[in-house]
Amino acid sequence: MAEPLAVGETGNIEAREESSSLSDNDSAYYDDDTEASTRSVTSSIYDYETSHGRTYHAYHAGKYILPNDEDEQERCDIMYHAVRLSVGNKLFFAPLVTEPTCVLDIGTGTGLWAIELADAYPGAQVIGTDLSPIQPSYVPPNLQFEIADADEEWTFRQRFDLVHSRVMNDTSLKDWPHFYREAYKVLQPGGWVESQEFSYKRYSDDGSLPADSRLTYWEDLWTEGINKMGHTGHCDPELVMQQMRDAGFVNVTRLNFKMPIGPWPKDKRLREAGLFGYANLMNGLFGLSIKVFSQLLGWQVEELEVLLAECRQELRRRDIHGYWPM
């Protein structure tokens, strides 16, 4: 019977001693270092919508509210590294008995996870799906990308050893019970589904989040906005695990991690994860926010820019030891 793995916090992360804010050199380092399909599709797929200087997917236009342009692709790559480091550089945790022969990556984005998986297991067939054809053309020969909407019926002929998804709980999926039912349907007996998700709500272990935090204010408003689209923005592990069981899965397991926001951890790996988490927000706040705030919350661009400037100023403070739980 197919089995699931829900990845989601470890013990307290120790903060290193340092100055209370990022130096100009630190800021320059982050800015410089954090900003940079094998399947034929019809030209209409590339007829992207443009809004506020950003482009958005054409396939099922409007379903996904975040951009798909180069800036957003770079943010997704940065986010990938933040998550990868936060979970100890493991590609997956599912206890497969043998090396995978067929793997499905739902919501593949820029395809980094699928590419690394295909490189690590050259004997496996790897398929990555997404609404946008933004994946690279030159990929391992055992990897292919397809345009698909995970909220619809899955029509794969293959039976997979592993169905993987990561950071899909924000604005990607509306019907998680459907997602797990479809995943169950396409898995081989004994196959696994693994969801690596987190909440857009910072926490701290030392009470260092300001009571008047502008970033917390942004998180709350952003969540309010995407709730209007039918999304949650938060990962409720107990609910996810029950949805897996309802779909027929057994051996449902939860693993807990923390993704630091900022280079405050003492641990080298987590500090690097925090750098990427910092860059994800510093460089990506506008793209994450513009449609949510302007279309769903009725904000003017000018007032949004003021809030985002306040959020960036807060992100530079090293005395705030925040993280997103996974």
N, C-alpha and C positions, 0 to 999 in steps of 0.2 A: 504494500500500500504506500502511496506517495506520502512523504513526510515534509514538514515545514521547519524553517528556522527563522525566527524573528530576531533581528539584531537591534538592539537598542541600547551603563554608567559605572564606572569603577569607583574606587575610594577617592578621597579628597585629593585634588591636584595641588601640589606644593608650589607656591609662588616664589620666584627668585627676588632678591633684593635689588632694587634699581631706582632710577629717578621716576618722578610722578607722571611724566609725560614723555612722548616720543620726541627725540631730538630732530632737528632739521635733517641731519644725515640719515637717521632712521627712516624718516618719511620719504626722503629721496630714494633710499634703497628699496622700499616697498613699491613706490610708484614705478621705478624703472624695471624692477624684476617681476612685477605681478601684472603688468598690462601687456602683451604680445598676442560617392556610394557606388559601392560596386553594383548597385541595382539601377537599371534604367527607369526613369520616371518621365512622365509627360511634362511639357514645358509649363503647364498651368501650376504645377507643384512649386515652381520657382517664381510665380507671379506674386511676390510677397506684398503684403499690405505695409504701408508706411504711415507712421504716426509719431509726431513729436521728434522727428529725426531718427527714429528707430524703425527697424523692419520686423515683421511678424509672419508666422507661417501661413501658407496659403491653403494647405490641405486641411479641411474642416476649420476654415478660418474663424478666429475668435474663440475657439475652444480653450486654447492655452494663452494666457494673458501676458506672458513674459516674451521679450523679443527673441529673435533668432539670428541677429546680426553678429559681426565679428567681435564687438565688445561683449556681447552676451556669451558667445562661444568661449571667449577668453575667461570670463567669469566662471562658466561651467567647468572649465579645465582647472581653474584655481580651486573651486569647490571640491572637485574630485580629489585633488591632492590633500586638501584639508581633511576630508573624510578618510582617505586611505591611511594617512599618518595617524589619525585619531584611533583607528581600529587596529593599529599595530602592523600596518603594511600588508595585511592579508587580503587576498582577492575575494575569498569566501570562507565561510565557517562550516558549511554543510559537510557532515562526515561521510563523504562518498566512499563506498567500499573499494571502488577501482577508479582509475582516472576517467574523467568524463569523456563521453564520445559525442554527445550532442547537448549544446547549451544555448539557452535563450535569454537574451538581455532585453528587458522591456524598458522603454524610455531611455534608450542608449545615449541620447544627447550627441555629444561630439565623438562618442565611440571609444573613449580611452579605456574604460573597463573591458569592453569586448576585445579591443586590440591586445591588451595585456594578457587576457585570458587565452586568446588564440595563439599568442606567442608562447605562452607557458605550456599549452597543451596542443602541439601541432597536429596530433592525431584526432582531435575533436572538431566536429562541425559546429561553428558558432554563428548564431544569427542575432543581430541587433535591430530593434525596431524603434521608430520615433515618428512624430508628426512632421518633422522637418528634415530635409535631405542635406544636413550640414556636416556629415561625416566625411573624412578624407577619402580620396580615391585609391591611394596606394596603401593597401592593408595586407595582412597575412592572407595567403591563398585559401585558408580554411575558414575565412570570415566573410559574411555577406551582410549588407544592411538593407532593410526594407522599410517602406513607409506604411505605417499602420496606426490605428487608434485602439489602444488597449481597452477602451470602454465598450468596444464592439465585440462581436463574436470572433474568437480566434480560429483561423482556418488552416493552421499548420498541419502538414501531413506527418511531420516527424514526431517522434516521441522523445522527450528530453530527459536527461539525467538531472538537470538543474535549471530552474527558472529563477532568474535574478532580477531584482529591481533595487534602485537606490534613489533616495530623495524624490519620491513620487507623490508624497503626501501634501506637498505645498499647493500647486495649482495644476497638477497633471491628471489625477484621477478623481472621478466623482463617486464611482461605485466600486468600493473595495470588496464587498462580498462577491460581486461579479468577477472581479480580478482573480480572486482565489479559486472560484469555481472553474474559470477558464484555465488557470494554471494547473489545477488538479486534472483537468481533462487531457492536457497535452503532455503530462509527465508519464514516464515509464513506471511500472511497478517498482517501488523502492526509491523513486526519484524524490528530489527535494525542491522546495520553493524557499527562497531567502529574500527577505525585505530588509533593507538597511535604511532606516528613516530617522528623522530627528524633528524636534519642535522648534519653530521660530519664536522661542521664548527663552531668554537668558536666565540662568541661575548662577549663584555663586555659593561657595562653601564657607566663605568667611564674612558674609554680610557686606561685601564691598560695593554692591550695586547701589547707586544713589537713589534716594526715595523719589527724587524729581527727575529721574533719568529720562532724557529725551529719546534715547534709543528704545527704552521700554515703551514709551508713548508711541513711537513708530511701530514697534512690534504689535501692540494692541490694535492700532488703527489698521495696519496691513492685514491682520487676521480678520478684523471686522469686514474689511473689503472683500477678501476672497471668500468669506462665509456667504456673501451675497451671491457668489457663483456656485455655491454648493460644495465648496472645499472647506477643510478644517484648518490647515496650517500647523496643526499640532498632531503628534503621534501619541495615541492612547494605547500603550502596549497591551493592556488587558483586553481592550476591544479588538485589537488586531488579532490577538491569539484566539479569541472566541470566534472571530470571522473565519480563521483558518480551520478551526475544528468544525464549524458549521459546514464548510466546504468538503469535509471528509478527511482532513489531514489528522495524523496522529504524531506523537512525540514532538509536540509543539514546545519549542525552547526559546527562552529570551536571554539575550546577552546585552549587557549594559555598558555604554561608553560615554565619554564626554568630549565634545569638540570645542577646544578653547577658542575664544575670540580675543586675539591679541597675543603678543609674544611674552606673556607674563609667567608661564610655567617654568619651574626649575629644570624639569626633565627636558633633555635636548629634543627628543622626538616630538613631544607635545608642544614644546616651544615653537618648533617648525610648523606644526599643525596650526598653532595659533597665529603665526605669520600669514599663512594662507587664509585662515578664517577672517583675519583682519582685512586682507586684501579683497576677499570676496565681498565684504560690505563696503569698504572704502571706494572701490572701483565700480561696484555694482548696484549701489543704493538707488540711483536714478532709474535704471532699467527695471529693477524690481518694483519700483514704486509708481512710475508715471501713469500707467493705465489703471492701476488699482485705485490710486488717489483721485485722478482726474475723472475717470468714467464711473467708478463705483461709489466713491465718497464725495464727489462734487467739489474737489479742491481746485483752486487755481494753481497754475504751474509756479507762479512767483511765491506763493505761500508754502508750497511743497519744497522749493529750493531752500527757503529759510530753515525749515525743519531738518532737511538733509544736511545742511551746513552745521547745524547744532549737533546732529548725530555724529558726523565725522570728527568734530571737535572732541566729543566725548570718547570716541573710539581711540583717540590718541593718548588717553590717560592710562598709564600703566598701574595706577593704584586700584583700578577696577579689574577684578579677576573673574570675568564672566565666561560662561560656556553654554553651549546648546546641548541638552541631553539627547543621546541617541539610543 
